[in-house]
Amino acid sequence: QMMKFAWDNYKQYALGKNELRPLTKNGHIGNMFGGLRGATVVDALDTLYIMELEEEFQEAKKWVEKSFDLNVNGEASLFEVNIRYIGGLLAAYYLTGEEVFKSKALELGEKLLPAFNTPTGIPRSLFSPCSGMSWSWGWASAGSSILAEFGTLHLEFLHLSELSGNPVFAEKASTSQVMNIRKVLNRVEKPQGLYPNFLSPVTGNWVQHHVSIGGLGDSFYEYLIKSWLMSDKKDSEAKKMYDDALEAIEKHLVKKSAGGLTYIAEWRGGILDHKMGHLACFSGGMIALGAEHAGEERKQHYVDLAAEITNTCHESYARSDTKLGPEAFRFDAGTEAMATRLSERYYILRPEVVESYMYMWRLTHDPKYRQWGWEVVKALEKHCRVEAGFSGIRDVYTTTPTHDNMQQSFFLAETLKYLYLLFCEDDVLSLDDWVFNTEAHPLPVNH
């Protein structure tokens, strides 16, 4: 019902734009996708299909067939286009077998390749779908590329390679281009075994030593364990990189607060910043997913660690007046699991916490995860549902929140999908057969 409400309002007021602005009842284009349109359509396809919203799925498919134009100009984020558009189209193709999704994914995939034309083969962050130019974010230090961006291509590019019969994709992301990214990462020295967030695409060296499991780092780690799972556990290099990275994270970043909450701090050149971002809350689910495949003696250890981190993320929700969590929360000066800065108190319909609930439920079947998920459903309905869709809120610590007038495409792709799967039987998109990309688009395991 929530998905139908979100989709129907998008369709009515913003179809073809990237996102719905539910308060003003119009569409938002934004500059992340470089002239590409319909982000919400492509992001929502698989969720509509899985939820058996057939009429709505056909509306979305028709838009992709008739109106989705790939010949556009402007600067697009390689990462965002890959995870939302390529991921969404691939998942829709694998779920339905409809050729239109495959051909659009391959056509768009070709347009991403120029971003890899750098001295190291590490792609730049931004590219123009038309001109084939690429460049780095203005705010990224010294023209660097970002770990979570170039480290989150592997799953999609392997499938592009396979579907196109064109190994260049895997080269870009993995058999040789994506594999090349791994080569560079394996070669470069890791401070304390950790992977900093910024790497120069020119020299292949780290640009500064900021390490985070939240934004800028997050999905790199997730794609290591998922690459191994997607390969039907044959990609042993990915598994080793994941195991080593997790060991370093545990050794240097995992901390316990005075009140007994386990969290993952950020690392700035050896100095810990005791904060955890909402984005880092995916890590409970990731560690649980990896725990399944650790040796017997480590398995329980990782299940426990995953449960503790997921519990901390739940606390960040439980300690707010709206029962939704802030963008970042801190563990210092007597504060625990709460935002202390005004600029970190917002909630933009993010999925990471319910994503971890879904994995924890599937791996433990402890009923508290469904209970926690239902608390989120109630809070979303109460505080984020507006007349024409769902909106993020600016302050989770007030029960009369101001809305931000944005229904993010990932709300339909991820937040609602993970909540739905939390209450489904385990065989709906079984974790044995599907791996979710970082935008919750299911890709098949290569059995």
Solvent accessible surface area in square Angstrom, and as a share of the most:
residue,aa,sasa,rsa
1,Q,144,0.64
2,M,24,0.11
3,M,3,0.01
4,K,84,0.36
5,F,42,0.17
6,A,0,0.00
7,W,0,0.00
8,D,45,0.23
9,N,16,0.08
10,Y,0,0.00
11,K,74,0.32
12,Q,125,0.55
13,Y,69,0.26
14,A,3,0.02
15,L,79,0.39
16,G,15,0.15
17,K,78,0.33
18,N,1,0.00
19,E,9,0.04
20,L,0,0.00
21,R,64,0.23
22,P,1,0.01
23,L,86,0.43
24,T,84,0.49
25,K,70,0.30
26,N,68,0.35
27,G,18,0.18
28,H,45,0.20
29,I,56,0.29
30,G,38,0.37
31,N,130,0.67
32,M,60,0.27
33,F,3,0.01
34,G,4,0.03
35,G,23,0.22
36,L,0,0.00
37,R,90,0.33
38,G,0,0.00
39,A,0,0.00
40,T,0,0.00
41,V,0,0.00
42,V,1,0.00
43,D,0,0.00
44,A,0,0.00
45,L,0,0.00
46,D,0,0.00
47,T,1,0.00
48,L,0,0.00
49,Y,90,0.34
50,I,21,0.11
51,M,34,0.15
52,E,131,0.59
53,L,33,0.16
54,E,122,0.55
55,E,128,0.57
56,E,12,0.05
57,F,9,0.04
58,Q,97,0.43
59,E,48,0.21
60,A,0,0.00
61,K,28,0.12
62,K,123,0.52
63,W,23,0.08
64,V,0,0.00
65,E,80,0.36
66,K,148,0.63
67,S,59,0.38
68,F,6,0.03
69,D,77,0.40
70,L,5,0.02
71,N,101,0.52
72,V,23,0.14
73,N,107,0.55
74,G,34,0.33
75,E,80,0.36
76,A,0,0.00
77,S,0,0.00
78,L,3,0.02
79,F,31,0.13
80,E,25,0.11
81,V,0,0.00
82,N,0,0.00
83,I,8,0.04
84,R,13,0.05
85,Y,1,0.00
86,I,0,0.00
87,G,0,0.00
88,G,0,0.00
89,L,0,0.00
90,L,0,0.00
91,A,0,0.00
92,A,1,0.00
93,Y,34,0.13
94,Y,54,0.21
95,L,35,0.17
96,T,37,0.21
97,G,47,0.46
98,E,58,0.26
99,E,109,0.49
100,V,29,0.17
101,F,0,0.00
102,K,45,0.19
103,S,62,0.40
104,K,33,0.14
105,A,0,0.00
106,L,33,0.16
107,E,78,0.35
108,L,0,0.00
109,G,0,0.00
110,E,88,0.39
111,K,36,0.15
112,L,0,0.00
113,L,23,0.11
114,P,35,0.22
115,A,0,0.00
116,F,4,0.02
117,N,115,0.59
118,T,18,0.11
119,P,99,0.62
120,T,22,0.13
121,G,8,0.08
122,I,0,0.00
123,P,2,0.01
124,R,57,0.21
125,S,3,0.02
126,L,7,0.03
127,F,1,0.00
128,S,6,0.04
129,P,7,0.04
130,C,68,0.40
131,S,72,0.46
132,G,29,0.28
133,M,119,0.53
134,S,26,0.17
135,W,81,0.28
136,S,20,0.13
137,W,54,0.19
138,G,84,0.81
139,W,150,0.53
140,A,4,0.03
141,S,45,0.29
142,A,90,0.70
143,G,34,0.32
144,S,0,0.00
145,S,2,0.01
146,I,1,0.01
147,L,0,0.00
148,A,4,0.03
149,E,22,0.10
150,F,4,0.02
151,G,9,0.09
152,T,0,0.00
153,L,0,0.00
154,H,14,0.06
155,L,0,0.00
156,E,0,0.00
157,F,0,0.00
158,L,42,0.21
159,H,10,0.04
160,L,0,0.00
161,S,14,0.09
162,E,110,0.49
163,L,37,0.18
164,S,42,0.27
165,G,63,0.60
166,N,46,0.24
167,P,83,0.52
168,V,36,0.21
169,F,1,0.00
170,A,3,0.02
171,E,56,0.25
172,K,15,0.07
173,A,0,0.00
174,S,0,0.00
175,T,84,0.49
176,S,46,0.30
177,Q,33,0.15
178,V,4,0.02
179,M,51,0.23
180,N,33,0.17
181,I,6,0.03
182,R,8,0.03
183,K,123,0.52
184,V,3,0.02
185,L,2,0.01
186,N,69,0.35
187,R,172,0.63
188,V,19,0.11
189,E,143,0.64
190,K,47,0.20
191,P,23,0.14
192,Q,109,0.48
193,G,34,0.33
194,L,3,0.01
195,Y,10,0.04
196,P,0,0.00
197,N,0,0.00
198,F,13,0.05
199,L,0,0.00
200,S,14,0.09
201,P,0,0.00
202,V,80,0.46
203,T,85,0.49
204,G,5,0.05
205,N,85,0.44
206,W,31,0.11
207,V,45,0.26
208,Q,66,0.29
209,H,82,0.36
210,H,20,0.09
211,V,0,0.00
212,S,1,0.01
213,I,2,0.01
214,G,1,0.01
215,G,27,0.26
216,L,52,0.26
217,G,0,0.00
218,D,20,0.10
219,S,3,0.02
220,F,5,0.02
221,Y,3,0.01
222,E,5,0.02
223,Y,2,0.01
224,L,7,0.04
225,I,0,0.00
226,K,3,0.01
227,S,1,0.01
228,W,26,0.09
229,L,18,0.09
230,M,8,0.03
231,S,23,0.15
232,D,46,0.24
233,K,100,0.42
234,K,146,0.62
235,D,25,0.13
236,S,81,0.52
237,E,72,0.32
238,A,0,0.00
239,K,31,0.13
240,K,127,0.54
241,M,10,0.04
242,Y,7,0.03
243,D,58,0.30
244,D,67,0.35
245,A,3,0.02
246,L,7,0.04
247,E,108,0.48
248,A,8,0.06
249,I,3,0.02
250,E,41,0.18
251,K,154,0.65
252,H,41,0.18
253,L,0,0.00
254,V,27,0.16
255,K,68,0.29
256,K,130,0.55
257,S,14,0.09
258,A,115,0.89
259,G,58,0.56
260,G,41,0.39
261,L,12,0.06
262,T,7,0.04
263,Y,9,0.03
264,I,5,0.03
265,A,1,0.00
266,E,14,0.06
267,W,19,0.07
268,R,109,0.40
269,G,52,0.50
270,G,46,0.44
271,I,131,0.66
272,L,45,0.22
273,D,33,0.17
274,H,60,0.27
275,K,36,0.15
276,M,1,0.00
277,G,11,0.11
278,H,2,0.01
279,L,46,0.23
280,A,3,0.03
281,C,0,0.00
282,F,8,0.03
283,S,0,0.00
284,G,0,0.00
285,G,0,0.00
286,M,8,0.03
287,I,1,0.01
288,A,2,0.01
289,L,13,0.06
290,G,6,0.05
291,A,0,0.00
292,E,71,0.32
293,H,55,0.25
294,A,22,0.17
295,G,41,0.40
296,E,142,0.64
297,E,135,0.61
298,R,96,0.35
299,K,63,0.27
300,Q,109,0.49
301,H,67,0.30
302,Y,24,0.09
303,V,27,0.15
304,D,64,0.33
305,L,11,0.06
306,A,0,0.00
307,A,28,0.22
308,E,66,0.30
309,I,0,0.00
310,T,0,0.00
311,N,50,0.25
312,T,0,0.00
313,C,0,0.00
314,H,20,0.09
315,E,37,0.17
316,S,1,0.00
317,Y,7,0.03
318,A,33,0.26
319,R,91,0.33
320,S,2,0.01
321,D,80,0.42
322,T,2,0.01
323,K,97,0.41
324,L,0,0.00
325,G,0,0.00
326,P,1,0.00
327,E,26,0.12
328,A,5,0.04
329,F,1,0.00
330,R,10,0.04
331,F,16,0.07
332,D,58,0.30
333,A,108,0.84
334,G,82,0.79
335,T,32,0.19
336,E,33,0.15
337,A,0,0.00
338,M,67,0.30
339,A,11,0.08
340,T,69,0.40
341,R,131,0.48
342,L,142,0.71
343,S,82,0.53
344,E,20,0.09
345,R,61,0.22
346,Y,74,0.28
347,Y,2,0.01
348,I,29,0.14
349,L,0,0.00
350,R,36,0.13
351,P,2,0.01
352,E,17,0.08
353,V,0,0.00
354,V,2,0.01
355,E,12,0.05
356,S,0,0.00
357,Y,0,0.00
358,M,0,0.00
359,Y,4,0.02
360,M,0,0.00
361,W,28,0.10
362,R,18,0.06
363,L,45,0.22
364,T,55,0.32
365,H,88,0.39
366,D,51,0.27
367,P,97,0.61
368,K,68,0.29
369,Y,4,0.02
370,R,68,0.25
371,Q,113,0.50
372,W,22,0.08
373,G,0,0.00
374,W,133,0.47
375,E,59,0.26
376,V,3,0.02
377,V,16,0.09
378,K,114,0.48
379,A,6,0.05
380,L,0,0.00
381,E,60,0.27
382,K,153,0.65
383,H,13,0.06
384,C,0,0.00
385,R,69,0.25
386,V,24,0.14
387,E,141,0.63
388,A,1,0.01
389,G,0,0.00
390,F,0,0.00
391,S,0,0.00
392,G,0,0.00
393,I,1,0.00
394,R,137,0.50
395,D,34,0.18
396,V,0,0.00
397,Y,23,0.09
398,T,44,0.25
399,T,80,0.46
400,T,117,0.68
401,P,21,0.13
402,T,84,0.49
403,H,45,0.20
404,D,24,0.12
405,N,22,0.11
406,M,24,0.11
407,Q,0,0.00
408,Q,28,0.13
409,S,0,0.00
410,F,16,0.07
411,F,0,0.00
412,L,0,0.00
413,A,0,0.00
414,E,10,0.05
415,T,0,0.00
416,L,8,0.04
417,K,1,0.00
418,Y,1,0.01
419,L,7,0.04
420,Y,77,0.29
421,L,0,0.00
422,L,0,0.00
423,F,80,0.33
424,C,18,0.11
425,E,128,0.57
426,D,53,0.27
427,D,113,0.59
428,V,49,0.28
429,L,14,0.07
430,S,22,0.14
431,L,40,0.20
432,D,110,0.57
433,D,63,0.32
434,W,46,0.16
435,V,7,0.04
436,F,1,0.01
437,N,0,0.00
438,T,28,0.16
439,E,5,0.02
440,A,0,0.00
441,H,0,0.00
442,P,0,0.00
443,L,0,0.00
444,P,31,0.19
445,V,15,0.09
446,N,83,0.42
447,H,139,0.62
